[in-house]
Amino acid sequence: MGDSHALMQPNLTEIFKAVIDNNPVVLDWKYEMRRDMQEILPGLFLGPYSASKDLRVLQEYGITHIVSIRDATEKMLLRPRFPEEFKYFEIEVSDSPDERLIPYFPQAKAFIDHALLSNGKVFVHCNGGISRSPAFVVAYIMETAKVDFNAAYTYVQNRRFCMNPNEGFKVQLKEYEPIYAARDVISHYPYTQQEYERQGTLRRRADDEISEDELARRHPGPFTQEGRAQE
């Protein structure tokens, strides 16, 4: 999966960036729509847990993967309903401003990327589809489409107007921006540790192939003519 993912990932970035830049859709929002899922980006849906219980609707939308976000107290109620039909990724976090979401963002992104790059469709939900799941979708869009917090947040809100992550989550989303940006820089750095080691080996091998006279000229020491002349 690694090679194909690396090759196709720039296409996801280009596609999603173009969608956000050129099609900032604002839905004609109605209050009852909070109970439904909305397609935020091609193949990426967001909504409440109640939508994940309707097998017919999930199949109509072509859902193949589900990200289920709940805490320990909700585990028995907000459980995967159709494990034979869909691939689930469960994240256990509470809707508290003190809950740390950042450690889970890369895991969720990897699951969503794999689904989309496999021509699947992903539904991301928490209990109400208001706070936790929108935070994960905003983080995914920020990192994948390479847009800042404000652009990603506004875009998601235009598609699911009732979304409203708690203030702690909003702070973390802003904090996440330089984190994934730094990770991108590192991933594109020209030399990995293995490459540095390989280059060092090549340099040592090149030195070994230099004649003794040339090596002595480059590195004069106490036993060379240059070294004695300096004593």
Stockholm file with secondary structure:
# STOCKHOLM 1.0

chainA/1-231         MGDSHALMQPNLTEIFKAVIDNNPVVLDWKYEMRRDMQEILPGLFLGPYSASKDLRVLQEYGITHIVSIRDATEKMLLRPRFPEEFKYFEIEVSDSPDERLIPYFPQAKAFIDHALLSNGKVFVHCNGGISRSPAFVVAYIMETAKVDFNAAYTYVQNRRFCMNPNEGFKVQLKEYEPIYAARDVISHYPYTQQEYERQGTLRRRADDEISEDELARRHPGPFTQEGRAQE
#=GR chainA/1-231 SS CHHHHHHHHHHHHHHHHHHHHHCCCCCCCCGGGGGSCEEEETTEEEEEGGGGGCHHHHHHHTCCEEEEEECGGGTTTSCCSCTTTSEEEEEECCSCTTCCCGGGHHHHHHHHHHHHHTTCCEEEEESSSSSHHHHHHHHHHHHHHTCCHHHHHHHHHHHSTTCCCCHHHHHHHHHHHHHHHHHHHHHTCSCCHHHHHHHHHHHHHHHHHSCHHHHHHHSCCTTSHHHHHHC
#=GC SS_cons         CHHHHHHHHHHHHHHHHHHHHHCCCCCCCCGGGGGSCEEEETTEEEEEGGGGGCHHHHHHHTCCEEEEEECGGGTTTSCCSCTTTSEEEEEECCSCTTCCCGGGHHHHHHHHHHHHHTTCCEEEEESSSSSHHHHHHHHHHHHHHTCCHHHHHHHHHHHSTTCCCCHHHHHHHHHHHHHHHHHHHHHTCSCCHHHHHHHHHHHHHHHHHSCHHHHHHHSCCTTSHHHHHHC
//
